[in-house]
Amino acid sequence: MNIQGKVVLITGASRGIGRAIALELARQGVKRLILMARDRYKLAEVAKEIEAMGVEAVAMGIDLTKPIFVNVACAQVWRSYGPIHLLINCAGVAHQNSFLQSKLPQLQEELSLNLLGTYTMTHLLARRMASRREGTIVNVSSLMGKVAAPTMATYSATKFAILGFTQALRRELAENNIRVIAFMPSLTDTDMVRDLELFRWVMPMTPEKVAQALIVGLQRDSPEILVGWQSHLAVWCQYLAPWLLEKILQMANPQAPRRLRLFEKLRQLLTLKPGLFSNIHRFSDLSLFRNLLSFMSADKL
Ligand SMILES: NC(=O)c1ccc[n+]([C@@H]2O[C@H](COP(=O)([O-])OP(=O)(O)OC[C@H]3O[C@@H](n4cnc5c(N)ncnc54)[C@H](OP(=O)(O)O)[C@@H]3O)[C@@H](O)[C@H]2O)c1
């Protein structure tokens, strides 16, 4: 897809990945960006940054879990600033919990924004795009929409659902010349993950890198865009050796039982003290090291 000169609507554009995508699209020379989220003040700041790059920006404060308001806003936006060529459904929310301690209101929040919000926006704009026989829709799922992770069961469920929704729509709307794409970032350093207990060994990406990966995917016309080598590795591992991925996910679980942390302690020991092995010259050092290992394997750390 050539994004130059296009009109783009992005939800969740006030911060995080949505904001980074908006700024990257402005850099790439789109004609106009329509920014949606609840926080009008933050949206106005993003709009100002975009306008400073010479691109038109429209900030629209709206709660996407309120379909009636969304309906009115979409009609108004299409009339005043349309037609919209590219819709990016990026707004989302995540809760992390041991499933046994999970609460229904958190699931309801995830469902009403991640799933119903995406449905409402897509439904309203796809019908207008279909009448012009032109449009692209990007639904932001997640690596967790491909590989489910412990402590994120309900969030993973919404992201798997977005992937299924996207695949079905891709086949259905192709006859209206509408492309439907799934975008799957992995762990990204945003407000969303700030309060989460992070999975071990997963390195967060910056929102800017994630936004650049989306642009590359759009230019290549990829139907599904995975972000980063860790995501590709995880998806291939799930395909080729699901038992291995299962073990890794158990160990990476931030709420895993203590005995699973042995591997982590060893890793920390080796990375934080790289000179440890080279310093083992004397017998006393060796026996110290052996005692340390037996202490760790006895699950006392
Ligand atoms: N961060 C990650 O590690 C990661 C990984 C994979 C996928 N993702 C996905 O990427 C997307 C963006 O995530 P992020 O990390 O950028 O999260 P974030 O920093 O928390 O931003 C979430 C965005 O959604 C908007 N939003 C939240 N509730 C809303 C509502 N009811 N109505 C309208 N807008 C609402 C927020 O704006 P307001 O608060 O102003 O409304 C904000 O702009 C999400 O779909 C997420 O699932 C994130």
The ligand as a Gaussian input file, in Angstrom:
#p B3LYP/6-31G(d) Opt

LIG

0 1
 N        2.272000      -2.578000      24.904000
 C        2.385000      -3.837000      24.516000
 O        3.268000      -4.602000      24.999000
 C        1.486000      -4.385000      23.419000
 C        1.856000      -5.599000      22.807000
 C        1.040000      -6.102000      21.813000
 C       -0.112000      -5.451000      21.436000
 N       -0.463000      -4.266000      22.050000
 C       -1.686000      -3.628000      21.620000
 O       -1.377000      -2.355000      21.086000
 C       -2.479000      -1.456000      21.291000
 C       -1.982000      -0.184000      21.951000
 O       -1.416000      -0.537000      23.191000
 P       -0.402000       0.439000      23.989000
 O        0.629000      -0.420000      24.550000
 O       -0.064000       1.595000      23.153000
 O       -1.365000       0.863000      25.190000
 P       -1.504000       2.254000      25.970000
 O       -0.220000       2.969000      25.979000
 O       -2.145000       1.909000      27.257000
 O       -2.527000       3.074000      25.046000
 C       -3.846000       2.644000      24.919000
 C       -4.582000       3.624000      24.021000
 O       -5.959000       3.221000      23.962000
 C       -6.764000       4.356000      24.311000
 N       -7.984000       3.940000      24.997000
 C       -8.069000       3.202000      26.125000
 N       -9.347000       3.051000      26.474000
 C      -10.091000       3.707000      25.547000
 C      -11.484000       3.923000      25.359000
 N      -12.392000       3.387000      26.196000
 N      -11.886000       4.651000      24.307000
 C      -10.978000       5.203000      23.453000
 N       -9.667000       5.029000      23.559000
 C       -9.219000       4.289000      24.609000
 C       -5.867000       5.178000      25.231000
 O       -6.210000       6.553000      25.241000
 P       -7.093000       7.269000      26.378000
 O       -6.681000       6.734000      27.695000
 O       -6.780000       8.717000      26.148000
 O       -8.494000       6.944000      26.031000
 C       -4.518000       5.032000      24.540000
 O       -4.411000       5.946000      23.492000
 C       -3.481000      -2.226000      22.130000
 O       -4.480000      -2.761000      21.304000
 C       -2.663000      -3.360000      22.734000
 O       -3.442000      -4.473000      23.030000
 C        0.332000      -3.710000      23.027000

